[in-house]
Structures are given as structure tokens and as C-alpha cells.
Amino acid sequence: MDQLRIQYLLQRYSNNCLTAAEQQEWEAMLADSANREAFAQSMAAMDIDPALVQPYDQQLEGVLTATLHFDKPKAHRIPAARRWMAVAAGLALLLGATAAYLHYIFPPHHLKPAATERAIPPGHDGAILTLADGTQLVLDSLQNGVVASQAGAPIQLQNGTLQYSQHTASGPLQYNTISTPNGRQFALILPDGTKVWLNAGSSLRFPAAFTGGERGVTLSGEAYFEVTANSQQPFTVNMGDGKFIEVLGTAFNVNAYTNEPKLTATLLQGAIRINNAGKHYRMRPGEQADLETDKISITTNASTERVLAWKNGYFLFDGVSLEEAMRQLERWYNITVIYENGIPPIRFGGKVNRNTHLNEVLRILARADLKCRLDGNRLIITR
């Protein structure tokens, strides 16, 4: 296809004014690998990074495993058009690993006008550090360098990571808390060298220096830990209500959000002992523990890819319900989801880059025949 024609269609698409014939031409252009080079050149000319778009034929690999379906009674046959719409949405989630490509695959007219009035950007690196005396520092507004001093040692911010120096301190412990509001995530290095990544809507309380016989922290929300080994000073993560993890040196993820139905801990390497209301279990790598009230349930060969998707920069919707997917979007986009007429029985398959604007995600939902609208920071699902 002529490059000028491709640029014309790109422009028409971005202005949401493709005719029916141009829409067919647009879709044929995307499907034809012969247009790849000209398409990339056109994107570059329009200040769109062509590296964000993978070759179309490579994107097709594994597409058949991507599904998006409605939980309907088996006796009820879904019309062919709707089945295709659901499959298309599932393909989009897999193929649309970047915001740019999602934008080109799904035309804006699939979304109700109310949801396109204002773009809601994805979350970003940022956090609030609360010092022992109650002083609060907004870390995403600070430059690299020393940002504070606690227990006689400096705290440094370096390229998006907060680092506490390893030192000993006398006197009472000084506790600090790092919090990531919805729409933010952050990483820090604790005084013992342990690395922690915090997901959105989380907080970690910890001493500015580890003294005594153990290293104890308290977690709310979700975090991934790479704990520095020290058999003389075990590491513990307290999640409240009698739930805590004992660690010697290992890598694991903990999801302790209060609005999730259960607390989960997934072990990547090493060994941890999970405790819940007096019960305990020594976990092995690849296992996931689900903690409810007073019991521990173990899953072997857990999907570590799904567990660490947030840390690795994407959403992995492998058969998750609409409600579960919406809870993730609420935290990352700092929105509130409201179900006007109950929760539709929809499950998703595929992955989406976390750098995707919310509006692009809504285009996918619109292809799944899910009706929704944005009212400020409220996403209202009407069907």
C-alpha cells in the first residue's frame, strides 16, 4: 500500500472519521505483512515510536490460546456475531501488549463518547515516605540524592529507588512507612540490603535500622521481596490478623490487599514458612499459599508469571473474572468501578501493558459488548 495512503488512514483513524469502506481498508492494511515497513515509517513520521508495534505475523503466534467469553448457561447459544466479538476482544488483549498497538487495532467509535472525553493515564513510579517524627516526603517530586536522615544514617533516592544504608544504631527503633497510593508503584532497599517492590495501593512499615534478633516489617497491599540472607537475624513480614511470613533468604510475592477475597503468598526461590492463626506451612519454590480466616491452602506449580505480571509491567488476565480485573484497574488507574446493573459474568484471557491508557483498555471492553462510561474518575459499568 502507498505510504501516503497509510498516513491518510492513520490520520482519519486518529480523528475517528473512517468511513465504512475506509474501515475495511484499514483492517486489511494491518493484516497485510507487506505493509509493515511503510506502516512503521508512517508511525515515525507522525511521532509514534514504531518499536512499540511488533510485526503482525509474530503477534499471531499463540493467538488461539487467547479467549474472552461470557459465562452463560450451556443451553443458551451465543449468536455468532457476539462470539466473534468476544474472541476479537480476547485477541486484542494478547496482541495489544502496548498502548500504541491497541489504539490502532480498535477504532475509537467502539467506545461510547462519554468514555473518551478525557484520557486517564496509567500509573507511574512514586510514593510517600513517612519518617519517624511524622514528616512526609513525596518521593516522585524529589531529585536524586540524600532526602532525609534516620537513626544516624542517610536515606538516598537514586533513579526511582529509595535506599537505606546498612548500619547499626543504638536506642529505640525509628519506624518509617513508605506508601504507594493508587496509581503509583515504587522500589526500595531496606537497611539490610533487602529489595522490595511495592504495587499500587500498598504500604510497608519498617525500622530505619535492623537491630536485635530479627528483621520485622509490616505489609499492607502487595509487594515482591528479595530478602538478604542472614540466619542470625530472620526476616519476618507481618500482614495482620495472625498472618505472617518467616524468611531466611529468598524471593517471594505477597498479595495482602484488604479488598481481595484471600491473602496469597507465592514463593519464587528459597524457603519461607507461612503462618496463619497458629497454623504454619513451610513452602517450596513454585508453591502458592492462600490464607483465609484460620486455614492455609497450598497450590503447587503456581503461575509465577501471573503473580509477577505487575512487577514486570503488564496485566496478565488468564481466565480472571471481570470483577478481579477491575480491582487491578482500580488500583493502577486510581479509579472507582461502579456496577450499575450487577457484575456481568465475563472472563478475560491475554495480557495488556501497564503503560496503556485506561481509554485504550475501555476500547477492548467495548469490543466485548460491555457497556461503560467514565464520570470523572468513576468507571460506571452499565452492562
C-alpha positions in Angstrom: 0.0 0.0 0.0 1.2 3.5 -0.8 2.7 5.2 2.3 0.7 8.4 1.7 -2.4 6.3 1.8 -1.3 4.7 5.0 -0.7 8.1 6.6 -4.1 9.3 5.4 -5.8 6.3 7.0 -3.8 6.8 10.2 -4.9 10.4 10.3 -8.5 9.5 9.6 -8.4 6.8 12.2 -7.0 9.1 14.9 -9.8 11.6 14.1 -12.4 8.9 14.4 -13.8 9.6 11.0 -13.1 6.5 8.9 -15.9 5.6 6.5 -17.2 2.0 6.3 -15.1 1.4 3.2 -12.0 3.0 4.8 -12.5 0.9 7.9 -12.3 -2.3 5.8 -9.2 -0.9 4.1 -7.7 0.0 7.4 -8.2 -3.6 8.8 -6.8 -5.1 5.6 -3.8 -2.9 5.8 -3.0 -4.1 9.4 -3.4 -7.7 8.4 -1.0 -7.5 5.3 2.6 -8.0 6.4 3.7 -6.4 3.1 2.7 -3.0 4.6 4.9 -3.4 7.7 7.8 -1.2 6.7 5.6 1.6 5.3 3.4 1.4 8.4 6.4 1.8 10.7 7.7 4.7 8.6 4.3 6.4 8.8 4.2 6.0 12.5 7.7 7.6 12.8 6.6 10.5 10.6 3.7 11.1 13.0 5.9 10.9 16.1 4.8 7.4 17.1 7.6 5.0 18.1 7.5 2.1 15.6 9.3 -0.1 18.2 6.1 -0.3 20.2 4.5 -2.3 17.4 5.6 -5.9 16.9 5.4 -7.4 13.4 1.8 -8.5 12.7 2.7 -12.1 11.9 4.7 -12.6 15.1 1.8 -11.3 17.1 -0.4 -14.1 15.7 1.7 -16.7 17.5 -0.3 -18.3 20.3 -3.4 -16.3 19.4 -5.7 -19.3 19.6 -5.0 -19.6 23.4 -6.4 -16.1 24.0 -10.0 -16.1 24.9 -12.7 -13.8 26.3 -16.0 -15.4 27.0 -19.3 -14.9 28.7 -20.3 -17.3 31.5 -23.7 -18.2 30.1 -25.9 -21.3 30.7 -24.8 -24.1 28.3 -28.2 -24.3 26.8 -28.1 -20.7 25.7 -26.3 -20.3 22.4 -24.5 -17.1 21.9 -25.0 -15.5 18.4 -22.1 -15.9 16.1 -21.6 -12.2 15.8 -21.2 -11.9 19.6 -18.9 -14.9 19.8 -16.7 -13.3 17.2 -16.8 -10.0 19.2 -15.7 -11.8 22.3 -12.9 -13.6 20.5 -11.8 -10.4 19.0 -11.5 -8.8 22.4 -9.5 -11.7 23.6 -7.2 -11.5 20.7 -6.8 -7.8 21.3 -5.7 -8.4 24.9 -2.9 -10.7 23.7 -2.0 -8.7 20.6 -2.3 -5.4 22.3 0.7 -5.6 24.6 1.3 -1.9 24.0 -0.9 1.2 24.1 0.1 2.2 20.6 -1.0 -1.0 19.0 -4.2 -1.2 21.0 -5.0 2.2 19.6 -4.6 1.2 16.0 -6.4 -2.1 16.3 -9.6 -0.8 17.9 -11.2 2.3 16.4 -12.4 4.9 18.9 -16.0 4.7 17.7 -16.4 1.3 19.6 -16.4 3.3 22.8 -19.2 5.4 24.0 -18.4 9.2 23.6 -18.7 9.7 27.4 -15.7 7.4 27.9 -13.5 9.4 25.5 -14.0 12.8 27.0 -10.8 12.7 29.0 -7.8 10.4 28.9 -6.8 8.7 32.2 -3.1 7.9 32.1 -1.6 4.7 33.6 0.1 4.7 37.0 3.7 5.7 37.5 6.7 5.4 39.9 6.0 7.4 43.0 5.5 7.1 46.8 5.1 8.9 50.1 7.7 8.3 52.8 6.7 9.0 56.4 9.6 9.4 58.8 9.6 8.5 62.5 8.7 12.1 63.5 5.7 12.1 61.1 7.3 14.2 58.4 6.1 13.1 55.0 8.2 13.3 51.8 6.6 12.9 48.3 9.3 10.9 46.6 8.1 11.4 43.0 8.7 15.1 43.3 12.3 14.8 44.6 15.6 14.7 42.8 18.4 12.1 43.2 20.4 12.4 46.3 20.0 12.3 50.1 16.4 13.0 51.0 16.5 12.5 54.8 18.4 11.0 57.7 17.1 8.4 60.2 18.9 6.6 63.0 22.0 8.5 62.2 22.3 7.4 58.6 21.3 9.0 55.3 18.4 7.9 53.1 19.2 8.3 49.4 16.9 8.4 46.3 18.6 7.1 43.1 16.8 6.7 39.8 13.4 5.8 41.3 14.7 3.6 44.1 14.9 4.6 47.8 17.9 3.2 49.6 18.7 2.9 53.3 22.3 2.5 54.3 23.4 -0.6 56.2 24.4 0.4 59.7 23.9 -0.4 63.4 22.0 2.0 65.7 21.5 2.3 69.4 18.4 3.5 71.2 14.8 2.9 70.4 13.8 1.8 66.8 12.7 4.5 64.5 10.0 3.2 62.2 9.4 4.6 58.7 6.5 3.9 56.4 6.6 4.0 52.6 3.1 4.2 50.9 2.1 3.9 47.2 -1.3 5.5 46.7 -3.5 4.1 43.9 -1.8 4.9 40.6 1.7 4.6 41.9 4.4 2.0 42.5 7.9 2.1 44.0 11.0 0.2 44.9 13.3 0.5 47.9 16.3 -1.2 49.5 16.0 -1.8 53.3 18.9 -1.2 55.8 19.9 -4.9 55.5 20.1 -4.8 51.6 16.7 -6.5 51.1 15.0 -5.2 47.9 11.2 -4.6 48.0 8.9 -3.6 45.1 5.5 -2.1 46.1 2.5 -2.4 43.9 -0.2 0.4 43.8 -2.3 0.9 46.9 0.3 -0.6 49.3 2.4 0.4 52.3 5.4 -1.1 54.1 6.3 -0.2 57.7 9.9 -1.0 58.7 12.7 0.2 61.1 15.3 2.6 59.8 17.9 0.2 61.2 17.6 -3.5 62.0 18.7 -4.4 65.5 18.1 -7.3 67.8 17.3 -10.8 66.9 15.0 -10.3 63.9 14.2 -8.0 60.9 10.5 -7.3 61.0 8.3 -5.4 58.6 4.6 -4.9 58.2 2.9 -5.0 54.8 -0.5 -3.8 53.6 -1.3 -4.4 49.9 1.1 -6.2 47.5 4.9 -6.4 47.4 7.7 -8.5 45.9 10.7 -9.2 48.2 14.2 -10.3 47.5 15.5 -10.9 51.1 19.2 -10.7 52.0 20.1 -14.0 53.8 21.1 -13.7 57.4 20.5 -16.9 59.5 21.3 -14.9 62.7 18.6 -12.4 62.1 15.5 -13.9 60.5 13.3 -11.7 58.3 9.5 -11.5 59.0 6.6 -10.0 57.1 3.6 -9.3 59.2 0.2 -8.9 57.4 -2.0 -8.6 60.5 -4.7 -10.9 61.9 -2.1 -13.5 62.9 -0.8 -13.8 59.4 3.0 -13.5 58.9 5.9 -15.0 57.0 9.3 -16.1 58.3 12.2 -15.8 55.9 15.9 -16.6 56.0 16.8 -15.5 52.4 14.6 -15.9 49.4 12.4 -14.2 46.8 8.6 -14.2 47.1 5.5 -12.2 46.4 2.7 -11.3 48.9 -0.8 -10.0 47.9 -2.4 -8.7 51.1 -5.0 -6.3 49.8 -7.9 -5.9 52.1 -10.4 -5.9 49.2 -9.2 -9.3 47.8 -11.1 -12.4 48.9 -7.9 -14.0 50.3 -4.3 -13.3 51.1 -1.8 -15.1 48.9 2.0 -15.7 49.2 3.9 -17.1 46.2 7.5 -18.4 46.6 9.9 -18.0 43.7 13.1 -19.3 45.3 14.5 -20.3 48.7 12.2 -21.2 51.6 9.6 -19.4 53.8 7.3 -20.5 56.5 3.8 -19.1 56.2 1.8 -18.7 59.5 -1.9 -18.2 59.9 -3.7 -18.2 63.2 -1.4 -20.7 64.8 -1.1 -22.9 61.7 2.0 -22.9 59.7 3.5 -24.5 56.5 7.0 -24.5 55.1 6.7 -23.5 51.4 8.7 -24.8 48.4 9.6 -22.8 45.3 6.7 -22.7 42.9 4.1 -23.0 45.6 1.3 -20.5 46.4 -0.3 -20.3 49.8 -3.9 -18.9 50.1 -4.7 -17.7 53.6 -8.3 -17.4 54.7 -9.6 -16.9 58.3 -7.8 -19.8 60.0 -6.6 -22.1 57.2 -3.8 -22.4 54.7 -4.4 -23.8 51.2 -1.4 -24.7 49.0 -1.3 -24.7 45.2 1.7 -26.4 43.6 3.2 -25.2 40.3 1.6 -21.8 40.7 1.7 -19.3 37.7 4.6 -17.2 38.8 4.2 -15.2 35.5 0.7 -14.1 36.6 1.9 -13.3 40.1 4.8 -11.1 38.9 3.0 -9.5 36.0 2.5 -6.3 37.9 6.2 -6.1 38.7 7.2 -6.9 35.1 5.0 -4.1 33.7 1.8 -5.7 32.5 -1.6 -7.1 33.4 -2.0 -10.9 32.8 -5.6 -11.8 32.5 -5.5 -15.6 32.3 -9.1 -16.5 32.9 -9.7 -13.9 35.5 -13.2 -12.6 36.2 -14.3 -9.1 35.2 -14.5 -8.2 38.9 -10.9 -9.3 39.6 -9.6 -7.5 36.5 -11.5 -4.3 37.6 -9.9 -4.4 41.1 -6.5 -4.3 39.4 -7.5 -1.4 37.1 -8.9 0.5 40.1 -5.5 0.4 41.9 -3.4 1.2 38.8 -5.5 3.9 37.3 -6.8 5.3 40.6 -10.4 5.0 39.6 -13.6 3.6 41.3 -15.6 1.0 39.4 -19.3 1.0 39.9 -21.6 -1.8 38.6 -24.9 -0.2 37.8 -26.8 -3.4 37.0 -24.8 -6.1 38.7 -21.5 -7.7 37.7 -21.5 -9.2 34.2 -20.2 -12.8 34.1 -17.2 -12.2 31.9 -13.8 -13.7 32.0 -10.7 -12.5 30.2 -7.6 -14.0 28.6 -4.4 -12.3 27.4 -2.1 -9.5 28.6 -2.0 -5.7 28.4 1.0 -3.4 29.0 0.5 -1.4 32.2 1.6 1.7 30.3 -1.7 1.6 28.4 -4.0 4.5 28.9 -7.3 3.5 30.5 -9.2 4.7 27.5 -7.5 2.0 25.4 -8.4 -0.7 27.8 -12.0 0.5 27.6 -11.9 0.1 23.8 -11.3 -3.6 24.4 -14.2 -3.8 26.8 -16.4 -2.2 24.3 -15.5 -4.9 21.8 -16.6 -7.5 24.4 -20.0 -5.9 24.3 -19.5 -4.4 27.7 -21.1 -1.0 28.1 -19.5 1.5 30.3 -18.9 5.2 30.8 -16.4 7.5 32.6 -17.7 10.1 35.0 -14.6 11.8 36.3 -12.6 9.1 38.0 -15.6 6.8 38.2 -15.9 4.0 35.7 -19.6 3.0 35.6 -20.4 -0.4 34.0 -23.9 -0.5 32.8 -23.9 -4.0 31.4 
